[in-house]
């Protein structure tokens, strides 16, 4: 898989449904996102992604996302 970057489109499973969205940023350090702690590191980056449907922001690892080809 090619390295993902800001603006890439992806889909992921949420509690209620499958959501689509865009990557806001790729994180390599631990940080807080909407009251949750991201466990990002240099070896396991996290993508901060916003949903097209709900405009919510979430952090997901590479394995939780499926990338959509434009």
N, C-alpha and C positions, 0 to 999 in steps of 0.2 A: 504494500500500500504506500502510495506517495505521501509525503508529509502534508498534513492538513494545515490550513492557515485561516486567518480571519476572512469571513465572508463565505466560506464553503458551506454548502447545504447538506443537511443530514436528517435522518429520522431515528427515533428511539421510542421505546415502549415506556409509557408513563403508567401510573396506577389505573387510570380509567381508559386510556386509548393510546394509539400510536400517534406521535406528534412529529411534525416537520419543523425545521428551524434553521437558523444560520449561526455560525460560530462568531462570537463577539471577540474572544481572545483565547489564546492557548497559554496555559500556565504551567510553569516548571517549579514553582515553589508553593508551599502550603499557604492558604489564605481563607478568609471567611466569605461566603456567598449566601446572602439572605438567611442569616442565622445558622448556617451549616458550615462545617469546616471541610474544606477541600483537602484531600490528601495527595496533592500533586508533588512530584519530584522530578529530577532530571531524567530518571529512568522510566517514570510512569506519568506522563503529562496528562493534564485534565483540560477539557474544552469547556469554556463558559459559553453556553448556547442559549439563544432566546427562541421561544416558540412563536411560529407565525400565527397560530390560532389564539393563544392566550396572552402573549407578550410577557409571560413569566420567564425568569432567568434561572438556569440550572447548570450544574457542573457535572460532566460525565467523562469517563475514561474512554480511550479509543475503542475498547471492546464492546461498549454499550451502544455505539453509534453505527449506523449504516449510512454510507455516503451516497448522495444522489448526484448523478452526472448531469450537468447543465444541458 
